[in-house]
Amino acid sequence: MRSVRNFFARPADEQRAFSKESWCDSCGEADLGIASPVEFEKDGKVYVEGKCPRCGTRVITEILEIDCDDKS
């Protein structure tokens, strides 16, 4: 089941990074960005979905939550 999350509740720098670091299968290029981003969680994973600003194809990017404070 897919549950919607609030992408815009994230800090602005995270929004920019997650929106920029994407891959468009149609254009075959990375980091074109994501237009109209929507964040959701499915099966314990978090994704950002939107459209490629160049061609309009649906783009989905998984967000990997990394704990930078973990010293182990």
mmCIF file as Biopython writes it, N, C-alpha, C and O atoms, coordinates in Angstrom:
data_model
#
loop_
_atom_site.group_PDB
_atom_site.id
_atom_site.type_symbol
_atom_site.label_atom_id
_atom_site.label_alt_id
_atom_site.label_comp_id
_atom_site.label_asym_id
_atom_site.label_entity_id
_atom_site.label_seq_id
_atom_site.pdbx_PDB_ins_code
_atom_site.Cartn_x
_atom_site.Cartn_y
_atom_site.Cartn_z
_atom_site.occupancy
_atom_site.B_iso_or_equiv
_atom_site.auth_seq_id
_atom_site.auth_asym_id
_atom_site.pdbx_PDB_model_num
ATOM 1   N N  . MET A ? 1  ? 0.837  -1.179 0.000   1.0 0.0 1  A 1 
ATOM 2   C CA . MET A ? 1  ? 0.000  0.000  0.000   1.0 0.0 1  A 1 
ATOM 3   C C  . MET A ? 1  ? 0.889  1.252  0.000   1.0 0.0 1  A 1 
ATOM 4   O O  . MET A ? 1  ? 1.942  1.278  0.637   1.0 0.0 1  A 1 
ATOM 5   N N  . ARG A ? 2  ? 0.466  2.241  -0.694  1.0 0.0 2  A 1 
ATOM 6   C CA . ARG A ? 2  ? 1.218  3.492  -0.852  1.0 0.0 2  A 1 
ATOM 7   C C  . ARG A ? 2  ? 0.626  4.562  0.066   1.0 0.0 2  A 1 
ATOM 8   O O  . ARG A ? 2  ? -0.576 4.826  0.029   1.0 0.0 2  A 1 
ATOM 9   N N  . SER A ? 3  ? 1.484  5.175  0.892   1.0 0.0 3  A 1 
ATOM 10  C CA . SER A ? 3  ? 1.010  6.268  1.745   1.0 0.0 3  A 1 
ATOM 11  C C  . SER A ? 3  ? 1.754  7.545  1.372   1.0 0.0 3  A 1 
ATOM 12  O O  . SER A ? 3  ? 2.982  7.565  1.281   1.0 0.0 3  A 1 
ATOM 13  N N  . VAL A ? 4  ? 0.986  8.605  1.158   1.0 0.0 4  A 1 
ATOM 14  C CA . VAL A ? 4  ? 1.542  9.889  0.727   1.0 0.0 4  A 1 
ATOM 15  C C  . VAL A ? 4  ? 2.211  10.574 1.912   1.0 0.0 4  A 1 
ATOM 16  O O  . VAL A ? 4  ? 1.701  10.545 3.032   1.0 0.0 4  A 1 
ATOM 17  N N  . ARG A ? 5  ? 3.349  11.185 1.650   1.0 0.0 5  A 1 
ATOM 18  C CA . ARG A ? 5  ? 4.086  11.963 2.639   1.0 0.0 5  A 1 
ATOM 19  C C  . ARG A ? 5  ? 4.200  13.396 2.120   1.0 0.0 5  A 1 
ATOM 20  O O  . ARG A ? 5  ? 3.944  13.649 0.943   1.0 0.0 5  A 1 
ATOM 21  N N  . ASN A ? 6  ? 4.581  14.327 2.984   1.0 0.0 6  A 1 
ATOM 22  C CA . ASN A ? 6  ? 4.677  15.730 2.595   1.0 0.0 6  A 1 
ATOM 23  C C  . ASN A ? 6  ? 6.116  16.068 2.197   1.0 0.0 6  A 1 
ATOM 24  O O  . ASN A ? 6  ? 6.954  16.345 3.056   1.0 0.0 6  A 1 
ATOM 25  N N  . PHE A ? 7  ? 6.391  16.045 0.913   1.0 0.0 7  A 1 
ATOM 26  C CA . PHE A ? 7  ? 7.725  16.359 0.397   1.0 0.0 7  A 1 
ATOM 27  C C  . PHE A ? 7  ? 8.161  17.758 0.815   1.0 0.0 7  A 1 
ATOM 28  O O  . PHE A ? 7  ? 9.338  17.984 1.095   1.0 0.0 7  A 1 
ATOM 29  N N  . PHE A ? 8  ? 7.229  18.688 0.858   1.0 0.0 8  A 1 
ATOM 30  C CA . PHE A ? 8  ? 7.550  20.088 1.137   1.0 0.0 8  A 1 
ATOM 31  C C  . PHE A ? 8  ? 7.763  20.366 2.626   1.0 0.0 8  A 1 
ATOM 32  O O  . PHE A ? 8  ? 8.084  21.494 3.000   1.0 0.0 8  A 1 
ATOM 33  N N  . ALA A ? 9  ? 7.588  19.351 3.478   1.0 0.0 9  A 1 
ATOM 34  C CA . ALA A ? 9  ? 7.910  19.484 4.902   1.0 0.0 9  A 1 
ATOM 35  C C  . ALA A ? 9  ? 9.404  19.269 5.130   1.0 0.0 9  A 1 
ATOM 36  O O  . ALA A ? 9  ? 9.916  19.573 6.208   1.0 0.0 9  A 1 
ATOM 37  N N  . ARG A ? 10 ? 10.102 18.751 4.130   1.0 0.0 10 A 1 
ATOM 38  C CA . ARG A ? 10 ? 11.548 18.557 4.237   1.0 0.0 10 A 1 
ATOM 39  C C  . ARG A ? 10 ? 12.260 19.904 4.143   1.0 0.0 10 A 1 
ATOM 40  O O  . ARG A ? 10 ? 11.728 20.847 3.557   1.0 0.0 10 A 1 
ATOM 41  N N  . PRO A ? 11 ? 13.465 19.999 4.719   1.0 0.0 11 A 1 
ATOM 42  C CA . PRO A ? 11 ? 14.248 21.233 4.561   1.0 0.0 11 A 1 
ATOM 43  C C  . PRO A ? 11 ? 14.495 21.527 3.077   1.0 0.0 11 A 1 
ATOM 44  O O  . PRO A ? 11 ? 14.574 20.609 2.261   1.0 0.0 11 A 1 
ATOM 45  N N  . ALA A ? 12 ? 14.615 22.806 2.740   1.0 0.0 12 A 1 
ATOM 46  C CA . ALA A ? 12 ? 14.766 23.225 1.342   1.0 0.0 12 A 1 
ATOM 47  C C  . ALA A ? 12 ? 15.968 22.580 0.659   1.0 0.0 12 A 1 
ATOM 48  O O  . ALA A ? 12 ? 15.890 22.244 -0.523  1.0 0.0 12 A 1 
ATOM 49  N N  . ASP A ? 13 ? 17.084 22.399 1.380   1.0 0.0 13 A 1 
ATOM 50  C CA . ASP A ? 13 ? 18.262 21.788 0.758   1.0 0.0 13 A 1 
ATOM 51  C C  . ASP A ? 13 ? 18.014 20.328 0.403   1.0 0.0 13 A 1 
ATOM 52  O O  . ASP A ? 13 ? 18.516 19.849 -0.614  1.0 0.0 13 A 1 
ATOM 53  N N  . GLU A ? 14 ? 17.244 19.611 1.228   1.0 0.0 14 A 1 
ATOM 54  C CA . GLU A ? 14 ? 16.893 18.221 0.909   1.0 0.0 14 A 1 
ATOM 55  C C  . GLU A ? 14 ? 15.968 18.174 -0.300  1.0 0.0 14 A 1 
ATOM 56  O O  . GLU A ? 14 ? 16.125 17.319 -1.172  1.0 0.0 14 A 1 
ATOM 57  N N  . GLN A ? 15 ? 15.004 19.091 -0.355  1.0 0.0 15 A 1 
ATOM 58  C CA . GLN A ? 15 ? 14.094 19.135 -1.495  1.0 0.0 15 A 1 
ATOM 59  C C  . GLN A ? 15 ? 14.873 19.325 -2.793  1.0 0.0 15 A 1 
ATOM 60  O O  . GLN A ? 15 ? 14.615 18.640 -3.783  1.0 0.0 15 A 1 
ATOM 61  N N  . ARG A ? 16 ? 15.827 20.256 -2.788  1.0 0.0 16 A 1 
ATOM 62  C CA . ARG A ? 16 ? 16.635 20.519 -3.985  1.0 0.0 16 A 1 
ATOM 63  C C  . ARG A ? 16 ? 17.448 19.288 -4.374  1.0 0.0 16 A 1 
ATOM 64  O O  . ARG A ? 16 ? 17.493 18.911 -5.545  1.0 0.0 16 A 1 
ATOM 65  N N  . ALA A ? 17 ? 18.086 18.668 -3.392  1.0 0.0 17 A 1 
ATOM 66  C CA . ALA A ? 17 ? 18.929 17.503 -3.669  1.0 0.0 17 A 1 
ATOM 67  C C  . ALA A ? 17 ? 18.100 16.346 -4.220  1.0 0.0 17 A 1 
ATOM 68  O O  . ALA A ? 17 ? 18.469 15.747 -5.229  1.0 0.0 17 A 1 
ATOM 69  N N  . PHE A ? 18 ? 16.982 16.029 -3.564  1.0 0.0 18 A 1 
ATOM 70  C CA . PHE A ? 18 ? 16.154 14.915 -4.009  1.0 0.0 18 A 1 
ATOM 71  C C  . PHE A ? 18 ? 15.506 15.197 -5.365  1.0 0.0 18 A 1 
ATOM 72  O O  . PHE A ? 18 ? 15.316 14.285 -6.170  1.0 0.0 18 A 1 
ATOM 73  N N  . SER A ? 19 ? 15.172 16.450 -5.610  1.0 0.0 19 A 1 
ATOM 74  C CA . SER A ? 19 ? 14.571 16.802 -6.898  1.0 0.0 19 A 1 
ATOM 75  C C  . SER A ? 19 ? 15.596 16.755 -8.019  1.0 0.0 19 A 1 
ATOM 76  O O  . SER A ? 19 ? 15.258 16.392 -9.146  1.0 0.0 19 A 1 
ATOM 77  N N  . LYS A ? 20 ? 16.837 17.114 -7.735  1.0 0.0 20 A 1 
ATOM 78  C CA . LYS A ? 20 ? 17.870 17.166 -8.765  1.0 0.0 20 A 1 
ATOM 79  C C  . LYS A ? 20 ? 18.434 15.786 -9.097  1.0 0.0 20 A 1 
ATOM 80  O O  . LYS A ? 20 ? 18.620 15.458 -10.269 1.0 0.0 20 A 1 
ATOM 81  N N  . GLU A ? 21 ? 18.705 14.986 -8.081  1.0 0.0 21 A 1 
ATOM 82  C CA . GLU A ? 21 ? 19.361 13.698 -8.273  1.0 0.0 21 A 1 
ATOM 83  C C  . GLU A ? 21 ? 18.345 12.649 -8.732  1.0 0.0 21 A 1 
ATOM 84  O O  . GLU A ? 21 ? 17.797 11.896 -7.927  1.0 0.0 21 A 1 
ATOM 85  N N  . SER A ? 22 ? 18.114 12.621 -10.017 1.0 0.0 22 A 1 
ATOM 86  C CA . SER A ? 22 ? 17.103 11.731 -10.592 1.0 0.0 22 A 1 
ATOM 87  C C  . SER A ? 22 ? 17.628 11.134 -11.889 1.0 0.0 22 A 1 
ATOM 88  O O  . SER A ? 22 ? 18.691 11.509 -12.384 1.0 0.0 22 A 1 
ATOM 89  N N  . TRP A ? 23 ? 16.862 10.202 -12.422 1.0 0.0 23 A 1 
ATOM 90  C CA . TRP A ? 23 ? 17.206 9.570  -13.686 1.0 0.0 23 A 1 
ATOM 91  C C  . TRP A ? 23 ? 15.946 9.464  -14.526 1.0 0.0 23 A 1 
ATOM 92  O O  . TRP A ? 23 ? 14.914 9.001  -14.041 1.0 0.0 23 A 1 
ATOM 93  N N  . CYS A ? 24 ? 16.021 9.887  -15.775 1.0 0.0 24 A 1 
ATOM 94  C CA . CYS A ? 24 ? 14.885 9.762  -16.692 1.0 0.0 24 A 1 
ATOM 95  C C  . CYS A ? 24 ? 15.176 8.609  -17.644 1.0 0.0 24 A 1 
ATOM 96  O O  . CYS A ? 24 ? 16.137 8.658  -18.412 1.0 0.0 24 A 1 
ATOM 97  N N  . ASP A ? 25 ? 14.348 7.578  -17.592 1.0 0.0 25 A 1 
ATOM 98  C CA . ASP A ? 25 ? 14.527 6.437  -18.491 1.0 0.0 25 A 1 
ATOM 99  C C  . ASP A ? 25 ? 14.295 6.824  -19.946 1.0 0.0 25 A 1 
ATOM 100 O O  . ASP A ? 25 ? 14.925 6.267  -20.845 1.0 0.0 25 A 1 
ATOM 101 N N  . SER A ? 26 ? 13.403 7.767  -20.182 1.0 0.0 26 A 1 
ATOM 102 C CA . SER A ? 26 ? 13.093 8.174  -21.548 1.0 0.0 26 A 1 
ATOM 103 C C  . SER A ? 26 ? 14.229 8.986  -22.170 1.0 0.0 26 A 1 
ATOM 104 O O  . SER A ? 26 ? 14.653 8.716  -23.294 1.0 0.0 26 A 1 
ATOM 105 N N  . CYS A ? 27 ? 14.721 9.988  -21.425 1.0 0.0 27 A 1 
ATOM 106 C CA . CYS A ? 27 ? 15.831 10.816 -21.922 1.0 0.0 27 A 1 
ATOM 107 C C  . CYS A ? 27 ? 17.170 10.089 -21.810 1.0 0.0 27 A 1 
ATOM 108 O O  . CYS A ? 27 ? 18.099 10.363 -22.569 1.0 0.0 27 A 1 
ATOM 109 N N  . GLY A ? 28 ? 17.259 9.155  -20.852 1.0 0.0 28 A 1 
ATOM 110 C CA . GLY A ? 28 ? 18.505 8.431  -20.630 1.0 0.0 28 A 1 
ATOM 111 C C  . GLY A ? 28 ? 19.575 9.275  -19.976 1.0 0.0 28 A 1 
ATOM 112 O O  . GLY A ? 28 ? 20.766 9.031  -20.163 1.0 0.0 28 A 1 
ATOM 113 N N  . GLU A ? 29 ? 19.153 10.277 -19.201 1.0 0.0 29 A 1 
ATOM 114 C CA . GLU A ? 29 ? 20.106 11.169 -18.559 1.0 0.0 29 A 1 
ATOM 115 C C  . GLU A ? 29 ? 19.800 11.320 -17.076 1.0 0.0 29 A 1 
ATOM 116 O O  . GLU A ? 29 ? 18.654 11.211 -16.638 1.0 0.0 29 A 1 
ATOM 117 N N  . ALA A ? 30 ? 20.858 11.574 -16.322 1.0 0.0 30 A 1 
ATOM 118 C CA . ALA A ? 30 ? 20.729 11.789 -14.885 1.0 0.0 30 A 1 
ATOM 119 C C  . ALA A ? 30 ? 20.641 13.268 -14.571 1.0 0.0 30 A 1 
ATOM 120 O O  . ALA A ? 30 ? 21.063 14.123 -15.349 1.0 0.0 30 A 1 
ATOM 121 N N  . ASP A ? 31 ? 20.078 13.538 -13.401 1.0 0.0 31 A 1 
ATOM 122 C CA . ASP A ? 31 ? 20.062 14.873 -12.802 1.0 0.0 31 A 1 
ATOM 123 C C  . ASP A ? 31 ? 19.393 15.951 -13.653 1.0 0.0 31 A 1 
ATOM 124 O O  . ASP A ? 31 ? 19.832 17.101 -13.676 1.0 0.0 31 A 1 
ATOM 125 N N  . LEU A ? 32 ? 18.333 15.567 -14.347 1.0 0.0 32 A 1 
ATOM 126 C CA . LEU A ? 32 ? 17.537 16.557 -15.076 1.0 0.0 32 A 1 
ATOM 127 C C  . LEU A ? 32 ? 16.551 17.249 -14.151 1.0 0.0 32 A 1 
ATOM 128 O O  . LEU A ? 32 ? 16.046 18.329 -14.455 1.0 0.0 32 A 1 
ATOM 129 N N  . GLY A ? 33 ? 16.284 16.612 -13.017 1.0 0.0 33 A 1 
ATOM 130 C CA . GLY A ? 33 ? 15.349 17.160 -12.047 1.0 0.0 33 A 1 
ATOM 131 C C  . GLY A ? 33 ? 14.013 16.445 -12.092 1.0 0.0 33 A 1 
ATOM 132 O O  . GLY A ? 33 ? 13.784 15.565 -12.922 1.0 0.0 33 A 1 
ATOM 133 N N  . ILE A ? 34 ? 13.135 16.842 -11.179 1.0 0.0 34 A 1 
ATOM 134 C CA . ILE A ? 34 ? 11.783 16.291 -11.104 1.0 0.0 34 A 1 
ATOM 135 C C  . ILE A ? 34 ? 10.821 17.460 -10.954 1.0 0.0 34 A 1 
ATOM 136 O O  . ILE A ? 34 ? 10.947 18.253 -10.020 1.0 0.0 34 A 1 
ATOM 137 N N  . ALA A ? 35 ? 9.875  17.572 -11.855 1.0 0.0 35 A 1 
ATOM 138 C CA . ALA A ? 35 ? 8.839  18.600 -11.772 1.0 0.0 35 A 1 
ATOM 139 C C  . ALA A ? 35 ? 7.638  18.035 -11.017 1.0 0.0 35 A 1 
ATOM 140 O O  . ALA A ? 35 ? 7.323  16.852 -11.149 1.0 0.0 35 A 1 
ATOM 141 N N  . SER A ? 36 ? 6.982  18.856 -10.245 1.0 0.0 36 A 1 
ATOM 142 C CA . SER A ? 36 ? 5.791  18.481 -9.475  1.0 0.0 36 A 1 
ATOM 143 C C  . SER A ? 36 ? 6.043  17.269 -8.585  1.0 0.0 36 A 1 
ATOM 144 O O  . SER A ? 36 ? 5.331  16.271 -8.699  1.0 0.0 36 A 1 
ATOM 145 N N  . PRO A ? 37 ? 7.044  17.329 -7.700  1.0 0.0 37 A 1 
ATOM 146 C CA . PRO A ? 37 ? 7.382  16.166 -6.878  1.0 0.0 37 A 1 
ATOM 147 C C  . PRO A ? 37 ? 6.305  15.812 -5.858  1.0 0.0 37 A 1 
ATOM 148 O O  . PRO A ? 37 ? 5.689  16.684 -5.245  1.0 0.0 37 A 1 
ATOM 149 N N  . VAL A ? 38 ? 6.097  14.501 -5.694  1.0 0.0 38 A 1 
ATOM 150 C CA . VAL A ? 38 ? 5.189  13.953 -4.690  1.0 0.0 38 A 1 
ATOM 151 C C  . VAL A ? 38 ? 5.969  12.868 -3.962  1.0 0.0 38 A 1 
ATOM 152 O O  . VAL A ? 38 ? 6.538  11.978 -4.594  1.0 0.0 38 A 1 
ATOM 153 N N  . GLU A ? 39 ? 5.996  12.940 -2.642  1.0 0.0 39 A 1 
ATOM 154 C CA . GLU A ? 39 ? 6.716  11.937 -1.849  1.0 0.0 39 A 1 
ATOM 155 C C  . GLU A ? 39 ? 5.725  10.908 -1.329  1.0 0.0 39 A 1 
ATOM 156 O O  . GLU A ? 39 ? 4.616  11.251 -0.920  1.0 0.0 39 A 1 
ATOM 157 N N  . PHE A ? 40 ? 6.134  9.645  -1.348  1.0 0.0 40 A 1 
ATOM 158 C CA . PHE A ? 40 ? 5.286  8.593  -0.792  1.0 0.0 40 A 1 
ATOM 159 C C  . PHE A ? 40 ? 6.142  7.464  -0.248  1.0 0.0 40 A 1 
ATOM 160 O O  . PHE A ? 40 ? 7.323  7.340  -0.571  1.0 0.0 40 A 1 
ATOM 161 N N  . GLU A ? 41 ? 5.510  6.636  0.594   1.0 0.0 41 A 1 
ATOM 162 C CA . GLU A ? 41 ? 6.169  5.466  1.162   1.0 0.0 41 A 1 
ATOM 163 C C  . GLU A ? 41 ? 5.415  4.229  0.717   1.0 0.0 41 A 1 
ATOM 164 O O  . GLU A ? 41 ? 4.185  4.197  0.719   1.0 0.0 41 A 1 
ATOM 165 N N  . LYS A ? 42 ? 6.172  3.212  0.334   1.0 0.0 42 A 1 
ATOM 166 C CA . LYS A ? 42 ? 5.570  1.950  -0.092  1.0 0.0 42 A 1 
ATOM 167 C C  . LYS A ? 42 ? 6.518  0.825  0.301   1.0 0.0 42 A 1 
ATOM 168 O O  . LYS A ? 42 ? 7.710  0.867  -0.006  1.0 0.0 42 A 1 
ATOM 169 N N  . ASP A ? 43 ? 5.983  -0.172 0.977   1.0 0.0 43 A 1 
ATOM 170 C CA . ASP A ? 43 ? 6.766  -1.335 1.398   1.0 0.0 43 A 1 
ATOM 171 C C  . ASP A ? 43 ? 8.004  -0.938 2.189   1.0 0.0 43 A 1 
ATOM 172 O O  . ASP A ? 43 ? 9.059  -1.554 2.039   1.0 0.0 43 A 1 
ATOM 173 N N  . GLY A ? 44 ? 7.885  0.088  3.033   1.0 0.0 44 A 1 
ATOM 174 C CA . GLY A ? 44 ? 8.980  0.515  3.889   1.0 0.0 44 A 1 
ATOM 175 C C  . GLY A ? 44 ? 10.034 1.367  3.206   1.0 0.0 44 A 1 
ATOM 176 O O  . GLY A ? 44 ? 11.022 1.739  3.839   1.0 0.0 44 A 1 
ATOM 177 N N  . LYS A ? 45 ? 9.852  1.686  1.937   1.0 0.0 45 A 1 
ATOM 178 C CA . LYS A ? 45 ? 10.787 2.532  1.210   1.0 0.0 45 A 1 
ATOM 179 C C  . LYS A ? 45 ? 10.120 3.857  0.877   1.0 0.0 45 A 1 
ATOM 180 O O  . LYS A ? 45 ? 8.905  3.921  0.693   1.0 0.0 45 A 1 
ATOM 181 N N  . VAL A ? 46 ? 10.928 4.924  0.801   1.0 0.0 46 A 1 
ATOM 182 C CA . VAL A ? 46 ? 10.415 6.266  0.521   1.0 0.0 46 A 1 
ATOM 183 C C  . VAL A ? 46 ? 10.840 6.673  -0.887  1.0 0.0 46 A 1 
ATOM 184 O O  . VAL A ? 46 ? 11.990 6.475  -1.280  1.0 0.0 46 A 1 
ATOM 185 N N  . TYR A ? 47 ? 9.909  7.238  -1.634  1.0 0.0 47 A 1 
ATOM 186 C CA . TYR A ? 47 ? 10.143 7.631  -3.023  1.0 0.0 47 A 1 
ATOM 187 C C  . TYR A ? 47 ? 9.685  9.062  -3.264  1.0 0.0 47 A 1 
ATOM 188 O O  . TYR A ? 47 ? 8.837  9.590  -2.544  1.0 0.0 47 A 1 
ATOM 189 N N  . VAL A ? 48 ? 10.266 9.682  -4.295  1.0 0.0 48 A 1 
ATOM 190 C CA . VAL A ? 48 ? 9.769  10.947 -4.835  1.0 0.0 48 A 1 
ATOM 191 C C  . VAL A ? 48 ? 9.396  10.668 -6.282  1.0 0.0 48 A 1 
ATOM 192 O O  . VAL A ? 48 ? 10.189 10.117 -7.045  1.0 0.0 48 A 1 
ATOM 193 N N  . GLU A ? 49 ? 8.187  11.051 -6.647  1.0 0.0 49 A 1 
ATOM 194 C CA . GLU A ? 49 ? 7.688  10.831 -7.998  1.0 0.0 49 A 1 
ATOM 195 C C  . GLU A ? 49 ? 7.286  12.166 -8.598  1.0 0.0 49 A 1 
ATOM 196 O O  . GLU A ? 49 ? 6.760  13.037 -7.904  1.0 0.0 49 A 1 
ATOM 197 N N  . GLY A ? 50 ? 7.533  12.320 -9.869  1.0 0.0 50 A 1 
ATOM 198 C CA . GLY A ? 50 ? 7.132  13.531 -10.570 1.0 0.0 50 A 1 
ATOM 199 C C  . GLY A ? 50 ? 7.321  13.346 -12.057 1.0 0.0 50 A 1 
ATOM 200 O O  . GLY A ? 50 ? 7.235  12.227 -12.565 1.0 0.0 50 A 1 
ATOM 201 N N  . LYS A ? 51 ? 7.578  14.435 -12.760 1.0 0.0 51 A 1 
ATOM 202 C CA . LYS A ? 51 ? 7.764  14.378 -14.207 1.0 0.0 51 A 1 
ATOM 203 C C  . LYS A ? 51 ? 9.137  14.906 -14.576 1.0 0.0 51 A 1 
ATOM 204 O O  . LYS A ? 51 ? 9.666  15.805 -13.923 1.0 0.0 51 A 1 
ATOM 205 N N  . CYS A ? 52 ? 9.702  14.346 -15.618 1.0 0.0 52 A 1 
ATOM 206 C CA . CYS A ? 52 ? 10.953 14.856 -16.167 1.0 0.0 52 A 1 
ATOM 207 C C  . CYS A ? 52 ? 10.650 16.217 -16.782 1.0 0.0 52 A 1 
ATOM 208 O O  . CYS A ? 52 ? 9.730  16.340 -17.590 1.0 0.0 52 A 1 
ATOM 209 N N  . PRO A ? 53 ? 11.419 17.245 -16.406 1.0 0.0 53 A 1 
ATOM 210 C CA . PRO A ? 53 ? 11.149 18.575 -16.959 1.0 0.0 53 A 1 
ATOM 211 C C  . PRO A ? 53 ? 11.474 18.695 -18.447 1.0 0.0 53 A 1 
ATOM 212 O O  . PRO A ? 53 ? 11.021 19.635 -19.101 1.0 0.0 53 A 1 
ATOM 213 N N  . ARG A ? 54 ? 12.244 17.766 -18.983 1.0 0.0 54 A 1 
ATOM 214 C CA . ARG A ? 54 ? 12.596 17.822 -20.402 1.0 0.0 54 A 1 
ATOM 215 C C  . ARG A ? 54 ? 11.525 17.162 -21.273 1.0 0.0 54 A 1 
ATOM 216 O O  . ARG A ? 54 ? 11.089 17.745 -22.265 1.0 0.0 54 A 1 
ATOM 217 N N  . CYS A ? 55 ? 11.099 15.943 -20.907 1.0 0.0 55 A 1 
ATOM 218 C CA . CYS A ? 55 ? 10.188 15.206 -21.791 1.0 0.0 55 A 1 
ATOM 219 C C  . CYS A ? 55 ? 8.811  14.918 -21.191 1.0 0.0 55 A 1 
ATOM 220 O O  . CYS A ? 55 ? 7.898  14.506 -21.905 1.0 0.0 55 A 1 
ATOM 221 N N  . GLY A ? 56 ? 8.659  15.134 -19.871 1.0 0.0 56 A 1 
ATOM 222 C CA . GLY A ? 56 ? 7.363  14.928 -19.237 1.0 0.0 56 A 1 
ATOM 223 C C  . GLY A ? 56 ? 7.087  13.505 -18.794 1.0 0.0 56 A 1 
ATOM 224 O O  . GLY A ? 56 ? 6.011  13.226 -18.266 1.0 0.0 56 A 1 
ATOM 225 N N  . THR A ? 57 ? 8.039  12.591 -18.997 1.0 0.0 57 A 1 
ATOM 226 C CA . THR A ? 57 ? 7.875  11.200 -18.572 1.0 0.0 57 A 1 
ATOM 227 C C  . THR A ? 57 ? 7.867  11.116 -17.051 1.0 0.0 57 A 1 
ATOM 228 O O  . THR A ? 57 ? 8.551  11.887 -16.378 1.0 0.0 57 A 1 
ATOM 229 N N  . ARG A ? 58 ? 7.093  10.182 -16.513 1.0 0.0 58 A 1 
ATOM 230 C CA . ARG A ? 58 ? 7.057  9.966  -15.065 1.0 0.0 58 A 1 
ATOM 231 C C  . ARG A ? 58 ? 8.420  9.484  -14.582 1.0 0.0 58 A 1 
ATOM 232 O O  . ARG A ? 58 ? 9.022  8.590  -15.178 1.0 0.0 58 A 1 
ATOM 233 N N  . VAL A ? 59 ? 8.900  10.089 -13.493 1.0 0.0 59 A 1 
ATOM 234 C CA . VAL A ? 59 ? 10.196 9.767  -12.905 1.0 0.0 59 A 1 
ATOM 235 C C  . VAL A ? 59 ? 9.964  9.401  -11.440 1.0 0.0 59 A 1 
ATOM 236 O O  . VAL A ? 59 ? 9.251  10.107 -10.727 1.0 0.0 59 A 1 
ATOM 237 N N  . ILE A ? 60 ? 10.562 8.307  -10.996 1.0 0.0 60 A 1 
ATOM 238 C CA . ILE A ? 60 ? 10.478 7.900  -9.596  1.0 0.0 60 A 1 
ATOM 239 C C  . ILE A ? 60 ? 11.891 7.690  -9.079  1.0 0.0 60 A 1 
ATOM 240 O O  . ILE A ? 60 ? 12.688 6.979  -9.691  1.0 0.0 60 A 1 
ATOM 241 N N  . THR A ? 61 ? 12.198 8.318  -7.944  1.0 0.0 61 A 1 
ATOM 242 C CA . THR A ? 61 ? 13.508 8.195  -7.321  1.0 0.0 61 A 1 
ATOM 243 C C  . THR A ? 61 ? 13.324 7.718  -5.888  1.0 0.0 61 A 1 
ATOM 244 O O  . THR A ? 61 ? 12.520 8.277  -5.141  1.0 0.0 61 A 1 
ATOM 245 N N  . GLU A ? 62 ? 14.069 6.681  -5.502  1.0 0.0 62 A 1 
ATOM 246 C CA . GLU A ? 62 ? 14.027 6.209  -4.115  1.0 0.0 62 A 1 
ATOM 247 C C  . GLU A ? 62 ? 14.904 7.115  -3.261  1.0 0.0 62 A 1 
ATOM 248 O O  . GLU A ? 62 ? 16.020 7.462  -3.647  1.0 0.0 62 A 1 
ATOM 249 N N  . ILE A ? 63 ? 14.386 7.493  -2.098  1.0 0.0 63 A 1 
ATOM 250 C CA . ILE A ? 63 ? 15.144 8.293  -1.142  1.0 0.0 63 A 1 
ATOM 251 C C  . ILE A ? 63 ? 15.759 7.338  -0.133  1.0 0.0 63 A 1 
ATOM 252 O O  . ILE A ? 63 ? 15.055 6.591  0.545   1.0 0.0 63 A 1 
ATOM 253 N N  . LEU A ? 64 ? 17.067 7.372  -0.044  1.0 0.0 64 A 1 
ATOM 254 C CA . LEU A ? 64 ? 17.761 6.553  0.936   1.0 0.0 64 A 1 
ATOM 255 C C  . LEU A ? 64 ? 18.047 7.404  2.160   1.0 0.0 64 A 1 
ATOM 256 O O  . LEU A ? 64 ? 18.766 8.400  2.085   1.0 0.0 64 A 1 
ATOM 257 N N  . GLU A ? 65 ? 17.481 7.003  3.276   1.0 0.0 65 A 1 
ATOM 258 C CA . GLU A ? 65 ? 17.693 7.715  4.536   1.0 0.0 65 A 1 
ATOM 259 C C  . GLU A ? 65 ? 18.996 7.202  5.130   1.0 0.0 65 A 1 
ATOM 260 O O  . GLU A ? 65 ? 19.090 6.032  5.501   1.0 0.0 65 A 1 
ATOM 261 N N  . ILE A ? 66 ? 20.002 8.065  5.222   1.0 0.0 66 A 1 
ATOM 262 C CA . ILE A ? 66 ? 21.307 7.689  5.746   1.0 0.0 66 A 1 
ATOM 263 C C  . ILE A ? 66 ? 21.535 8.419  7.060   1.0 0.0 66 A 1 
ATOM 264 O O  . ILE A ? 66 ? 21.382 9.637  7.145   1.0 0.0 66 A 1 
ATOM 265 N N  . ASP A ? 67 ? 21.902 7.657  8.080   1.0 0.0 67 A 1 
ATOM 266 C CA . ASP A ? 67 ? 22.192 8.241  9.383   1.0 0.0 67 A 1 
ATOM 267 C C  . ASP A ? 67 ? 23.652 8.642  9.424   1.0 0.0 67 A 1 
ATOM 268 O O  . ASP A ? 67 ? 24.529 7.802  9.628   1.0 0.0 67 A 1 
ATOM 269 N N  . CYS A ? 68 ? 23.913 9.920  9.231   1.0 0.0 68 A 1 
ATOM 270 C CA . CYS A ? 68 ? 25.293 10.428 9.204   1.0 0.0 68 A 1 
ATOM 271 C C  . CYS A ? 68 ? 25.915 10.491 10.594  1.0 0.0 68 A 1 
ATOM 272 O O  . CYS A ? 68 ? 27.131 10.643 10.716  1.0 0.0 68 A 1 
ATOM 273 N N  . ASP A ? 69 ? 25.105 10.376 11.642  1.0 0.0 69 A 1 
ATOM 274 C CA . ASP A ? 69 ? 25.609 10.440 13.003  1.0 0.0 69 A 1 
ATOM 275 C C  . ASP A ? 69 ? 26.066 9.087  13.521  1.0 0.0 69 A 1 
ATOM 276 O O  . ASP A ? 69 ? 26.656 9.013  14.599  1.0 0.0 69 A 1 
ATOM 277 N N  . ASP A ? 70 ? 25.810 8.016  12.782  1.0 0.0 70 A 1 
ATOM 278 C CA . ASP A ? 70 ? 26.172 6.672  13.210  1.0 0.0 70 A 1 
ATOM 279 C C  . ASP A ? 70 ? 27.686 6.510  13.113  1.0 0.0 70 A 1 
ATOM 280 O O  . ASP A ? 70 ? 28.240 6.578  12.017  1.0 0.0 70 A 1 
ATOM 281 N N  . LYS A ? 71 ? 28.350 6.302  14.221  1.0 0.0 71 A 1 
ATOM 282 C CA . LYS A ? 71 ? 29.805 6.204  14.283  1.0 0.0 71 A 1 
ATOM 283 C C  . LYS A ? 71 ? 30.301 4.761  14.286  1.0 0.0 71 A 1 
ATOM 284 O O  . LYS A ? 71 ? 31.503 4.528  14.410  1.0 0.0 71 A 1 
ATOM 285 N N  . SER A ? 72 ? 29.400 3.792  14.154  1.0 0.0 72 A 1 
ATOM 286 C CA . SER A ? 72 ? 29.828 2.386  14.225  1.0 0.0 72 A 1 
ATOM 287 C C  . SER A ? 72 ? 30.441 1.879  12.957  1.0 0.0 72 A 1 
ATOM 288 O O  . SER A ? 72 ? 30.840 0.717  12.886  1.0 0.0 72 A 1 
#
